[in-house]
Amino acid sequence: MKAVTWQGKRDVRVDDVPDPKIEEPTDAIVRITSTGICGSDLHLYEVLGAFMTEGDILGHEPMGVVEEVGAGVADLKPGDRVVIPFNISCGHCWMCERGLQSQCETTQVTSQGKGAALLGYTKLYGQVPGGQAEYLRVPQAQYGPIKVPDGPPDERFVYLSDVVPTAWQAVEYANVPRDGTVVVFGLGPIGQMACRVARHRGAAQVIGVDLVPERLARAREHGATAIDTRDHKDIADTVRQLTDGRGADSVIDAVGMEAHGAPVGKLAQSVVGLLPQPIAAKITEKAGIDRLSVLYAAIDTVRRGGTISLSGVYGGMVDPIPMMELFDKQIQLRMGQANVRHWLGDIMPVLTADGDPLGVEGFATHTLPLADAPRAYEMFQKKLYGAQKILLRPGA
């Protein structure tokens, strides 16, 4: 089969690889019909390459049609249309029963001290072959895959794999009051969807912050107040002017480790990227730092007693955090990988509702054949041609 493989920094290729096979009774084989490129895939394209191996299959936002199931999979059959969550969870362990599927004890990568295994995402999270491929072996298929109805296009459901649950959890964790204000830093796919989810759930004022004109325009189209960082020297002060001088009730950081405007963190990441892979991996694990400009801005922007929700991926082990300010302002801080299945009951009625309330069917700015994956990664990473969300079509 054809699959998108990691070969080195900024080097992904579409290669012929062996077809996946049933390996465990709880496996399923799915023929992929749509698969997204995520902003966190770009971390593998850049700063997390030390944890990759040449030939790793990328991708954690797939959906498709079941081709085969193992003997331990009772609720799926060939022909079922399914979305595959990015985190691999069993559904019956202590963590899963408490809605923390991203911490599943059955698939936890204990050798690396990490939570649940993820599709297509580094040695740290199990090095499980991903879904940017023609076929995918799905572990824990007795629980993970989400059956969706036939009829609507893939775009109606494919974002159940990551984007919509991640944005939903970001808004939930941000504890946005129905009459309150939420600021979303970063208007990539997760930030855009978080703005839409917050408005859908009743936030009185949604403010999106970014520096890419196309992203800002898109947020405005969906009802957000958009702030261009290039036009405002002090974002926190600008937000306070819009919120009676207090700051936002809630702030969502949808940027993470590769924020603009953090020269020290950028330099450190760049230097580590030049080191031999084993050394770079060890330094990142023990002494890595992130670009923290957005997190600092979030702490400045949120009001006293407010909440910050981190959905952008961070990976630093020695990040300097302003604990005095967090304590003095009595800020609540929540974060973590999305527990996809936990939010399914809230999200599915919205996705199947008339009128497409979250605008998922027009969410992708580009849809390309799987064979164009190298170009798609470059477009997305460099923000070329207005690329804000890219779907790949195996077999197209």
C-alpha positions as CSV (number, residue, x, y, z in Angstrom):
1,M,0.0,0.0,0.0
2,K,0.9,3.7,-0.2
3,A,1.7,5.5,3.0
4,V,3.2,8.9,4.1
5,T,6.5,8.2,5.8
6,W,8.9,10.3,7.9
7,Q,12.4,10.4,6.5
8,G,14.0,13.3,8.3
9,K,13.5,16.9,9.2
10,R,11.1,18.5,6.6
11,D,11.3,15.3,4.6
12,V,8.1,13.2,4.2
13,R,7.5,10.8,1.3
14,V,4.8,8.6,-0.1
15,D,6.3,5.1,-0.1
16,D,5.2,1.5,-0.8
17,V,4.9,-0.3,2.5
18,P,3.5,-3.7,3.5
19,D,-0.3,-3.9,4.0
20,P,-1.3,-4.0,7.6
21,K,-2.6,-7.3,9.0
22,I,-4.6,-8.4,12.0
23,E,-2.1,-8.9,14.8
24,E,-4.3,-9.1,17.9
25,P,-8.0,-10.3,18.4
26,T,-8.9,-6.7,19.2
27,D,-7.5,-5.3,15.9
28,A,-9.4,-4.0,12.8
29,I,-8.2,-3.1,9.4
30,V,-9.7,0.1,7.9
31,R,-9.5,1.3,4.4
32,I,-8.8,5.0,4.7
33,T,-11.0,7.4,2.7
34,S,-9.9,10.7,4.3
35,T,-7.0,11.6,6.6
36,G,-6.0,15.0,8.0
37,I,-2.6,16.7,8.5
38,C,-2.6,18.1,12.0
39,G,-0.6,21.0,13.4
40,S,1.1,18.6,15.7
41,D,2.3,16.6,12.7
42,L,4.4,19.7,12.0
43,H,6.1,19.2,15.3
44,L,7.4,15.8,13.9
45,Y,8.3,17.7,10.7
46,E,10.5,20.0,12.8
47,V,11.4,19.9,16.5
48,L,10.4,16.3,17.5
49,G,12.3,14.6,14.8
50,A,14.7,13.1,17.4
51,F,12.0,10.7,18.4
52,M,11.2,9.5,14.9
53,T,12.6,6.6,12.9
54,E,13.0,6.7,9.1
55,G,10.0,5.0,7.6
56,D,7.6,5.8,10.4
57,I,4.0,6.2,9.0
58,L,2.5,9.5,10.0
59,G,-1.0,10.6,10.6
60,H,-3.6,10.5,13.4
61,E,-6.8,12.0,11.9
62,P,-8.2,9.2,9.7
63,M,-11.6,7.8,8.8
64,G,-12.7,5.1,6.4
65,V,-14.4,1.8,6.0
66,V,-13.8,-1.4,8.0
67,E,-12.3,-4.2,5.9
68,E,-11.6,-6.9,8.5
69,V,-12.0,-7.3,12.2
70,G,-10.3,-9.6,14.8
71,A,-12.1,-12.2,16.8
72,G,-12.3,-9.9,19.8
73,V,-14.2,-7.1,18.0
74,A,-17.9,-7.6,18.4
75,D,-19.4,-4.2,17.5
76,L,-17.8,-3.7,14.1
77,K,-18.2,-5.5,10.8
78,P,-16.8,-5.1,7.3
79,G,-18.5,-2.2,5.6
80,D,-19.0,-0.1,8.7
81,R,-18.0,3.6,8.2
82,V,-15.8,4.7,11.1
83,V,-13.7,7.6,12.4
84,I,-10.5,6.6,14.4
85,P,-9.6,8.7,17.5
86,F,-6.0,9.7,17.6
87,N,-5.5,8.2,21.1
88,I,-5.6,4.4,21.4
89,S,-7.8,3.4,24.4
90,C,-9.4,0.2,25.7
91,G,-12.6,1.5,27.2
92,H,-12.4,-0.7,30.3
93,C,-9.4,0.3,32.4
94,W,-9.5,2.6,35.5
95,M,-8.6,5.7,33.4
96,C,-11.0,5.0,30.6
97,E,-13.9,4.4,33.0
98,R,-13.2,7.9,34.3
99,G,-13.3,9.5,30.9
100,L,-9.5,9.9,30.7
101,Q,-9.0,7.9,27.5
102,S,-5.7,9.8,26.8
103,Q,-4.3,8.1,29.9
104,C,-5.5,4.6,29.1
105,E,-3.7,2.1,31.3
106,T,-3.9,-0.6,28.7
107,T,-2.0,1.3,26.1
108,Q,0.1,3.6,28.3
109,V,3.7,3.9,27.0
110,T,5.2,3.1,30.4
111,S,8.6,2.6,29.0
112,Q,8.7,6.3,28.1
113,G,6.7,7.5,31.1
114,K,3.9,8.7,28.8
115,G,0.1,8.3,28.6
116,A,-2.0,6.4,26.1
117,A,-0.4,5.4,22.8
118,L,-1.2,7.6,19.8
119,L,-1.5,6.8,16.1
120,G,1.5,7.9,14.1
121,Y,3.2,9.9,16.8
122,T,6.9,9.1,17.8
123,K,8.6,6.6,20.0
124,L,7.4,8.5,23.0
125,Y,3.8,7.5,22.3
126,G,4.3,3.9,21.1
127,Q,5.5,4.4,17.5
128,V,2.2,3.0,16.2
129,P,1.8,3.3,12.4
130,G,-0.4,6.1,11.5
131,G,-3.4,6.8,9.3
132,Q,-1.9,8.8,6.4
133,A,-2.1,5.6,4.3
134,E,-4.4,3.5,2.2
135,Y,-5.0,1.1,5.0
136,L,-4.7,1.2,8.8
137,R,-4.4,-1.4,11.5
138,V,-6.5,-0.1,14.4
139,P,-5.6,-1.5,17.8
140,Q,-8.3,-1.7,20.5
141,A,-10.9,-1.7,17.8
142,Q,-13.4,-3.2,20.3
143,Y,-13.8,0.3,21.7
144,G,-11.9,3.0,19.8
145,P,-13.5,3.4,16.3
146,I,-16.6,5.7,16.1
147,K,-19.3,4.4,13.8
148,V,-20.8,7.2,11.7
149,P,-23.8,7.1,9.3
150,D,-23.6,6.7,5.6
151,G,-24.6,9.6,3.4
152,P,-23.0,12.8,4.6
153,P,-19.5,13.5,3.2
154,D,-16.4,12.6,5.1
155,E,-15.9,16.2,6.1
156,R,-18.9,16.0,8.4
157,F,-17.2,13.4,10.6
158,V,-13.5,13.2,9.9
159,Y,-12.7,15.9,12.5
160,L,-14.1,13.6,15.2
161,S,-10.6,12.0,15.1
162,D,-9.0,15.0,16.8
163,V,-9.9,18.6,15.8
164,V,-13.4,18.8,17.2
165,P,-12.9,16.9,20.5
166,T,-9.6,18.8,21.1
167,A,-11.4,22.1,20.6
168,W,-14.4,21.0,22.6
169,Q,-12.2,19.9,25.5
170,A,-10.2,23.1,25.3
171,V,-13.4,25.1,25.7
172,E,-14.7,22.9,28.5
173,Y,-11.4,23.1,30.4
174,A,-11.4,26.9,29.9
175,N,-14.6,27.1,31.9
176,V,-16.1,29.8,29.7
177,P,-19.0,31.5,31.3
178,R,-22.1,31.8,29.1
179,D,-22.0,35.6,29.4
180,G,-18.2,35.7,29.4
181,T,-15.2,36.4,27.2
182,V,-12.8,33.8,25.9
183,V,-9.5,34.6,24.1
184,V,-8.1,32.0,21.8
185,F,-4.4,32.4,21.0
186,G,-3.5,30.8,17.7
187,L,-6.1,30.4,14.8
188,G,-4.8,27.2,13.3
189,P,-7.3,24.4,12.9
190,I,-7.7,23.8,16.7
191,G,-8.0,27.5,17.5
192,Q,-10.5,28.1,14.7
193,M,-12.7,25.3,15.9
194,A,-12.3,26.4,19.5
195,C,-13.7,29.8,18.5
196,R,-16.7,28.1,16.8
197,V,-17.3,25.7,19.7
198,A,-17.2,28.6,22.2
199,R,-19.7,30.6,20.3
200,H,-21.9,27.5,19.8
201,R,-21.9,27.0,23.5
202,G,-22.9,30.5,24.4
203,A,-19.8,32.6,25.0
204,A,-20.8,36.3,24.8
205,Q,-17.4,37.4,23.3
206,V,-14.9,35.3,21.4
207,I,-11.6,36.9,20.6
208,G,-9.1,35.2,18.3
209,V,-5.4,36.2,18.2
210,D,-3.0,35.5,15.4
211,L,-0.7,37.1,12.8
212,V,-1.8,35.4,9.6
213,P,-4.3,37.5,7.6
214,E,-6.2,34.5,6.2
215,R,-6.7,33.0,9.6
216,L,-7.8,36.3,11.1
217,A,-10.3,36.7,8.2
218,R,-11.7,33.2,8.7
219,A,-12.2,33.8,12.4
220,R,-14.1,37.0,11.7
221,E,-16.3,35.2,9.2
222,H,-17.5,32.9,12.0
223,G,-18.2,35.7,14.5
224,A,-15.0,36.1,16.4
225,T,-13.3,39.4,17.2
226,A,-9.9,39.0,15.5
227,I,-6.8,40.7,16.9
228,D,-3.7,40.9,14.7
229,T,-0.6,40.7,16.8
230,R,1.3,42.8,14.3
231,D,-1.0,45.8,15.0
232,H,-1.1,45.6,18.8
233,K,2.1,45.9,20.9
234,D,0.4,44.6,24.1
235,I,-2.3,42.0,23.4
236,A,-3.2,41.7,27.1
237,D,-3.8,45.5,27.4
238,T,-5.9,45.4,24.2
239,V,-8.1,42.6,25.7
240,R,-8.4,44.5,29.0
241,Q,-9.8,47.5,27.0
242,L,-12.5,45.1,25.6
243,T,-13.3,43.6,29.0
244,D,-13.9,46.5,31.5
245,G,-10.2,46.5,32.4
246,R,-10.2,43.0,34.0
247,G,-9.0,40.7,31.2
248,A,-10.7,37.6,29.7
249,D,-12.6,35.2,31.9
250,S,-11.0,32.3,29.9
251,V,-8.0,32.0,27.7
252,I,-7.2,29.1,25.3
253,D,-3.6,28.6,24.2
254,A,-3.9,26.7,20.9
255,V,-0.3,27.4,19.8
256,G,2.1,25.4,22.0
257,M,5.8,24.8,21.7
258,E,6.5,26.6,18.4
259,A,5.1,30.0,19.2
260,H,6.3,33.0,17.3
261,G,8.0,35.8,19.2
262,A,10.1,33.5,21.5
263,P,13.7,33.9,20.2
264,V,15.4,32.0,23.0
265,G,13.2,29.0,22.7
266,K,13.4,29.0,19.0
267,L,17.2,29.2,19.1
268,A,17.4,26.3,21.6
269,Q,15.1,24.2,19.5
270,S,17.1,25.0,16.4
271,V,20.4,24.1,18.0
272,V,19.0,20.8,19.3
273,G,17.8,20.0,15.8
274,L,21.4,20.1,14.5
275,L,22.6,17.5,17.0
276,P,22.8,13.7,16.3
277,Q,19.5,12.1,16.8
278,P,20.2,10.1,20.1
279,I,21.8,13.2,21.7
280,A,19.0,15.5,20.6
281,A,16.4,13.1,22.0
282,K,18.1,12.9,25.4
283,I,18.4,16.7,25.6
284,T,14.8,17.2,24.6
285,E,13.6,14.6,27.2
286,K,15.7,16.0,30.1
287,A,16.4,19.7,29.3
288,G,14.1,20.7,26.5
289,I,12.5,24.1,26.5
290,D,9.5,25.5,24.6
291,R,8.8,28.8,23.0
292,L,6.6,30.2,25.8
293,S,5.6,33.7,24.5
294,V,2.0,32.6,24.0
295,L,1.7,31.0,27.5
296,Y,3.2,34.2,29.0
297,A,0.7,36.3,27.1
298,A,-2.2,34.0,28.2
299,I,-1.2,34.5,31.8
300,D,-1.1,38.3,31.3
301,T,-4.4,38.3,29.4
302,V,-6.6,36.2,31.7
303,R,-8.4,38.1,34.5
304,R,-7.8,37.4,38.2
305,G,-9.6,34.2,39.1
306,G,-9.9,33.2,35.5
307,T,-9.0,30.0,33.7
308,I,-6.3,29.1,31.1
309,S,-6.8,26.0,29.0
310,L,-3.7,24.6,27.1
311,S,-4.5,22.6,24.0
312,G,-1.3,23.4,22.1
313,V,1.3,20.7,22.5
314,Y,4.2,21.5,24.9
315,G,7.2,19.2,25.3
316,G,9.8,21.1,27.4
317,M,11.1,19.7,30.7
318,V,12.7,22.8,32.1
319,D,10.3,25.5,31.0
320,P,10.4,28.6,33.3
321,I,6.9,29.3,34.5
322,P,5.9,32.5,36.4
323,M,4.5,30.8,39.4
324,M,4.2,34.0,41.5
325,E,1.9,35.6,38.9
326,L,-0.2,32.4,38.5
327,F,-0.6,32.2,42.3
328,D,-1.2,35.9,42.8
329,K,-3.9,36.1,40.1
330,Q,-5.5,32.9,41.4
331,I,-5.4,31.4,37.9
332,Q,-6.8,28.0,37.2
333,L,-4.8,26.0,34.6
334,R,-6.0,22.9,32.8
335,M,-4.4,21.0,29.9
336,G,-3.8,17.7,28.2
337,Q,-4.5,15.5,25.2
338,A,-8.1,15.3,24.3
339,N,-10.1,12.4,25.7
340,V,-11.9,11.8,22.4
341,R,-14.5,9.2,23.3
342,H,-15.4,11.1,26.5
343,W,-16.9,14.0,24.5
344,L,-18.6,11.9,21.8
345,G,-22.1,12.2,23.4
346,D,-21.8,16.0,23.4
347,I,-20.3,16.4,19.9
348,M,-22.2,13.8,17.7
349,P,-25.6,15.6,18.0
350,V,-23.9,18.8,16.8
351,L,-22.2,17.2,13.9
352,T,-25.4,15.4,12.8
353,A,-27.7,18.5,13.3
354,D,-29.2,20.4,10.4
355,G,-27.2,23.4,9.2
356,D,-23.8,22.1,10.1
357,P,-23.5,24.4,13.2
358,L,-19.6,24.1,13.4
359,G,-19.1,24.6,9.7
360,V,-17.1,21.3,9.4
361,E,-18.0,20.7,5.8
362,G,-16.1,23.8,4.7
363,F,-13.4,23.5,7.3
364,A,-10.6,22.1,5.0
365,T,-9.0,24.7,2.8
366,H,-7.3,22.1,0.6
367,T,-8.2,18.5,-0.3
368,L,-5.3,16.6,-2.1
369,P,-4.5,13.1,-3.1
370,L,-2.3,11.1,-0.7
371,A,0.4,11.2,-3.4
372,D,0.7,15.0,-2.8
373,A,1.5,14.7,0.9
374,P,5.1,16.1,0.6
375,R,3.7,19.2,-1.0
376,A,0.8,19.4,1.4
377,Y,3.2,19.3,4.4
378,E,5.3,22.1,2.9
379,M,2.2,24.2,2.2
380,F,0.9,23.8,5.7
381,Q,4.2,24.4,7.4
382,K,5.0,27.5,5.4
383,K,1.3,28.7,5.3
384,L,1.4,28.8,1.5
385,Y,-1.7,29.3,-0.8
386,G,-3.9,30.0,2.2
387,A,-3.5,26.5,3.6
388,Q,-5.2,26.3,7.0
389,K,-6.4,22.7,7.0
390,I,-5.5,20.0,4.6
391,L,-7.2,16.6,4.0
392,L,-5.6,13.8,2.1
393,R,-7.6,11.4,0.0
394,P,-6.0,7.9,-0.4
395,G,-7.0,6.4,-3.7
396,A,-7.7,9.8,-5.3
